[in-house]
Amino acid sequence: MLFIKDPLCFKAAISVSLEVLSHYDKGLLREFVESIPSSVGRVRLETLPEVEESLKSCLNEFKKTKTYYWLREDFKNALYDIEIQLNKKMVS
């Protein structure tokens, strides 16, 4: 389960990462992005372990790109928030 503070911002940020890393754009992550509601308020999403693992891998790769460097600060914060949640799950 993931808690998303700003679904619109996160959805836009992760969509940018999927455009840059096209090998993630098909399958699980694309379905996950499409399942994120376009709402302003906080959202709780049930996620499969495979989606979480793929999302974590995608975020790690995306952070090494030049696009990430130029990404808006609010987008980076949205991705960072999810990354923290994923890292806590992997440690637990």
C-alpha positions in Angstrom: 0.0 0.0 0.0 1.2 3.5 -0.9 0.1 6.8 0.4 0.2 9.6 -2.3 0.0 13.1 -0.9 -0.6 14.8 -4.3 -1.8 12.3 -6.9 -1.8 14.7 -9.8 1.8 15.7 -9.2 3.0 12.2 -8.6 1.1 10.9 -11.7 2.8 13.6 -13.9 6.2 12.9 -12.4 6.1 9.2 -12.8 4.7 9.6 -16.4 7.8 11.7 -17.2 10.0 8.9 -15.8 8.2 6.3 -18.0 8.7 8.5 -21.1 12.5 8.7 -20.3 12.8 5.0 -19.4 10.7 3.5 -22.2 11.4 -0.1 -21.1 9.2 0.5 -18.0 6.4 2.1 -20.0 4.7 -1.2 -20.9 3.0 -3.4 -18.4 2.8 -3.1 -14.7 3.9 0.5 -14.2 1.8 1.9 -17.0 -1.3 0.1 -15.5 -0.3 1.5 -12.0 -0.1 5.1 -13.4 -3.4 4.7 -15.1 -5.0 3.5 -11.8 -3.9 6.7 -9.9 -7.0 8.9 -9.6 -6.7 12.5 -10.8 -7.7 14.1 -7.5 -6.2 16.8 -5.4 -6.5 15.1 -2.0 -4.4 12.4 -0.4 -4.9 8.8 -1.8 -4.1 5.4 -0.5 -3.4 2.8 -3.2 -3.2 -1.0 -2.8 -0.2 -2.2 -4.8 1.3 -5.6 -5.7 4.8 -6.3 -4.5 5.8 -6.6 -8.2 4.6 -3.1 -8.9 6.5 -1.8 -5.9 9.7 -3.5 -6.9 9.4 -2.2 -10.5 8.6 1.3 -9.3 11.6 1.3 -7.0 13.8 0.2 -9.8 12.4 2.8 -12.2 12.9 5.6 -9.6 16.5 4.5 -9.0 17.3 4.6 -12.7 15.4 7.8 -13.3 17.4 9.6 -10.7 20.5 9.0 -12.7 19.1 10.8 -15.8 19.6 14.4 -16.9 15.8 14.7 -17.1 15.5 14.1 -13.3 18.0 16.9 -12.7 15.8 19.4 -14.6 12.5 18.1 -13.1 10.3 20.5 -11.2 11.0 20.5 -7.5 7.4 19.5 -6.6 7.7 16.5 -9.0 11.0 15.5 -7.3 9.3 15.7 -3.9 6.4 13.5 -5.0 8.8 10.9 -6.3 11.0 11.2 -3.1 8.0 10.6 -0.9 7.1 7.4 -2.7 10.8 6.3 -2.7 10.9 6.7 1.1 7.8 4.5 1.5 9.2 1.9 -0.8 12.5 1.8 1.1 10.8 1.4 4.4 8.9 -1.5 3.0 12.0 -3.2 1.7 13.7 -2.8 5.1 10.7 -4.1 7.1 
